[in-house]
Amino acid sequence: MPQNINQPSNQIRLTNVSLVRLKKGKKRFEIACYKNKVLEYRSGVETDLDNVLQIPSVFLSVSKGQTAPTQDLAKAFGPKTPVNDIIMEILKKGEMQVGEKERHAQLERVHNEVIDIVAGKLVDPRSKRVYTTGMIEKALDQLSSQGGAAHKPDESKGSGTATPTNGEAGKEKAKELPTWTGVVTTKSAKSQALDAMKALIAWQPIPVSRARMRLRVTCPSNILKQAVKMPTKKEAQDETEDGESEKSSGTVKDRILSYVEQVEAQETVGQEWEVVGFVEPGAFRLLGEFVGSETKGRGRVEVLDMAITHEGD
């Protein structure tokens, strides 16, 4: 005699679903999303929750159609937290559950996006030419296969003046350098690309540097000769070889030009002085802060090009 399985009338049956789970307050909560939409939402491509969620409810078990009781949600997320805010927290912080095939496709998508971002932001420091995505991928594979790091080239080789270094100190310094162990699906491609660039610049499996930014700086001409403290070496270069910082006197104009690696043009038009030039990305924030504070908002820094590169042959 066949047995009928009674399904509660309010049980929600979902298909083509991707689960996002978050454990909080000793309970595991789930939301049901459309496949491929979670990453789009996390990266900012998709902003409409209706296109992400299969149903705007929080579950204890999606597979069983068991929605989370109000008291459980209140205990875990706070009694006054709206359900929509709870869903957004799970969507942003939760772990996505996908099948092996989907996971592989998702990993490949993120991997390709990371490689494309890095290849567009790094250049050969000598020629200023971009690397192909294949060369960037190979360099990152080298880092990940060596536990996140590679042997840096011996810069003192052949100089005849190198002195032995302390082995333990070298190991400690290496531990402080950024590492790369490969792409994951739990972080955005943009944040992983930044991590990858830091590791490549730190370990130099191939010679790389950040592509320079092209900026226009405008400043009232009547304050250019005002005396200010010049940037410390720690600010301008992150740190000096001996770790000590230095300060010297200069003018507002000197200080601005100290951030510019290469001046393309400068002129005074009316009451304003303007300079167009190339700046390392790491100096952009310091330059903007200085111009904003020293000119009391009358000066400005405009980005003309985020990354200046030359295409390879």
Buried (B, 14 or more C-beta within 10 A) or exposed (E): EEEEEEEEEEEBEBEEBBBBBBEBEEBBBBBBBBBBBBBBBBBEEBEEBEEBBBBEBBBBEBEEBBBBEEEBBBBBBEEEEEBEEBBBBBBEEBEBBBEEEBEEBBBEBBBBBBBBBBBBBBBBEEEBEBBEBEBBBEBBEBBBEBEBBBEEEEEEEEEEEEEEEEEEEEEEEBEEBBBBBBBEBEEBBEEBBBBBBBBBBBBBBBBBBBBBBBBBBBBBBEBBEEEBEBBBBEBBBEEEEEEEBEEEEBBBBBBBBBBBEEEEEBEEEEEBBBBBBBBBBBBBEBBBEBBBEBBEEBBBBEEEEEBBBEEEE
